[in-house]
Amino acid sequence: MFPLPFATPLWSGADRYCRVVLPGGTLEIMELHLTPRTQAKLNDLAQRTHRGTDELLEEAVDHLVAYNEWFEDKIQSSLEAAGRGETVPDEDVRAWLEQRERS
């Protein structure tokens, strides 16, 4: 199964899953269940961009993990700020929202 030819779909027929090989240290094979619509979109994207589906999936997972790390950091720092009393009164938030709606 590896290395895979350029932009070759990794799909297993009617099973609607693909096998993703993740590089680095140890070799892991994961199953990723996708709807037929998402599967078709991924295959189309691979062909249009001349990239492998495995490369696109790795990039998508990297983006998802990075976003979730960022989001968790923002939540943690917001909770810490609230714990220090660094908050905005409800009335000020309402006034700010109303002003934005009028603009």
C-alpha positions as a Python dict, from the first residue, in 0.01 Angstrom:
ca = {
    (1, 'M'): (0, 0, 0),
    (2, 'F'): (293, 239, 27),
    (3, 'P'): (418, 445, -132),
    (4, 'L'): (95, 536, -303),
    (5, 'P'): (87, 666, -659),
    (6, 'F'): (29, 1036, -701),
    (7, 'A'): (-330, 1147, -628),
    (8, 'T'): (-454, 791, -597),
    (9, 'P'): (-770, 756, -390),
    (10, 'L'): (-723, 538, -84),
    (11, 'W'): (-1085, 433, -78),
    (12, 'S'): (-1203, 83, -16),
    (13, 'G'): (-1500, 46, -248),
    (14, 'A'): (-1837, 19, -78),
    (15, 'D'): (-1682, 19, 269),
    (16, 'R'): (-1658, 400, 261),
    (17, 'Y'): (-1336, 424, 454),
    (18, 'C'): (-979, 495, 372),
    (19, 'R'): (-653, 392, 526),
    (20, 'V'): (-425, 677, 624),
    (21, 'V'): (-57, 614, 682),
    (22, 'L'): (92, 869, 921),
    (23, 'P'): (468, 934, 898),
    (24, 'G'): (700, 987, 1192),
    (25, 'G'): (863, 748, 1435),
    (26, 'T'): (614, 466, 1422),
    (27, 'L'): (389, 363, 1139),
    (28, 'E'): (22, 389, 1218),
    (29, 'I'): (-269, 293, 997),
    (30, 'M'): (-603, 451, 1075),
    (31, 'E'): (-948, 407, 930),
    (32, 'L'): (-1135, 722, 843),
    (33, 'H'): (-1505, 686, 771),
    (34, 'L'): (-1637, 941, 522),
    (35, 'T'): (-1968, 992, 353),
    (36, 'P'): (-1972, 920, -21),
    (37, 'R'): (-2015, 1295, -83),
    (38, 'T'): (-1707, 1386, 122),
    (39, 'Q'): (-1513, 1103, -37),
    (40, 'A'): (-1597, 1231, -385),
    (41, 'K'): (-1506, 1588, -289),
    (42, 'L'): (-1170, 1475, -152),
    (43, 'N'): (-1093, 1275, -466),
    (44, 'D'): (-1191, 1572, -684),
    (45, 'L'): (-974, 1806, -477),
    (46, 'A'): (-679, 1568, -510),
    (47, 'Q'): (-715, 1562, -887),
    (48, 'R'): (-762, 1940, -919),
    (49, 'T'): (-463, 2022, -699),
    (50, 'H'): (-240, 1739, -822),
    (51, 'R'): (-191, 1620, -465),
    (52, 'G'): (-247, 1285, -303),
    (53, 'T'): (-550, 1224, -88),
    (54, 'D'): (-315, 1112, 187),
    (55, 'E'): (-137, 1449, 175),
    (56, 'L'): (-467, 1637, 184),
    (57, 'L'): (-593, 1433, 479),
    (58, 'E'): (-270, 1488, 670),
    (59, 'E'): (-296, 1863, 609),
    (60, 'A'): (-660, 1866, 720),
    (61, 'V'): (-578, 1682, 1042),
    (62, 'D'): (-284, 1917, 1107),
    (63, 'H'): (-517, 2217, 1069),
    (64, 'L'): (-781, 2061, 1294),
    (65, 'V'): (-530, 1983, 1569),
    (66, 'A'): (-370, 2331, 1546),
    (67, 'Y'): (-711, 2500, 1560),
    (68, 'N'): (-821, 2296, 1861),
    (69, 'E'): (-495, 2373, 2043),
    (70, 'W'): (-545, 2745, 1973),
    (71, 'F'): (-909, 2729, 2085),
    (72, 'E'): (-825, 2545, 2408),
    (73, 'D'): (-551, 2801, 2483),
    (74, 'K'): (-800, 3087, 2430),
    (75, 'I'): (-1053, 2923, 2662),
    (76, 'Q'): (-788, 2862, 2929),
    (77, 'S'): (-655, 3218, 2913),
    (78, 'S'): (-1013, 3354, 2926),
    (79, 'L'): (-1092, 3143, 3232),
    (80, 'E'): (-772, 3263, 3399),
    (81, 'A'): (-860, 3626, 3318),
    (82, 'A'): (-1209, 3577, 3463),
    (83, 'G'): (-1052, 3422, 3773),
    (84, 'R'): (-846, 3741, 3814),
    (85, 'G'): (-1163, 3949, 3782),
    (86, 'E'): (-1079, 4079, 3434),
    (87, 'T'): (-1435, 4078, 3303),
    (88, 'V'): (-1668, 4315, 3120),
    (89, 'P'): (-2007, 4395, 3278),
    (90, 'D'): (-2314, 4263, 3092),
    (91, 'E'): (-2444, 4615, 3036),
    (92, 'D'): (-2125, 4714, 2855),
    (93, 'V'): (-2142, 4409, 2631),
    (94, 'R'): (-2508, 4477, 2548),
    (95, 'A'): (-2430, 4840, 2465),
    (96, 'W'): (-2139, 4733, 2243),
    (97, 'L'): (-2358, 4481, 2058),
    (98, 'E'): (-2636, 4735, 2009),
    (99, 'Q'): (-2388, 4987, 1872),
    (100, 'R'): (-2256, 4728, 1626),
    (101, 'E'): (-2610, 4652, 1508),
    (102, 'R'): (-2671, 5022, 1436),
    (103, 'S'): (-2346, 5061, 1240),
}
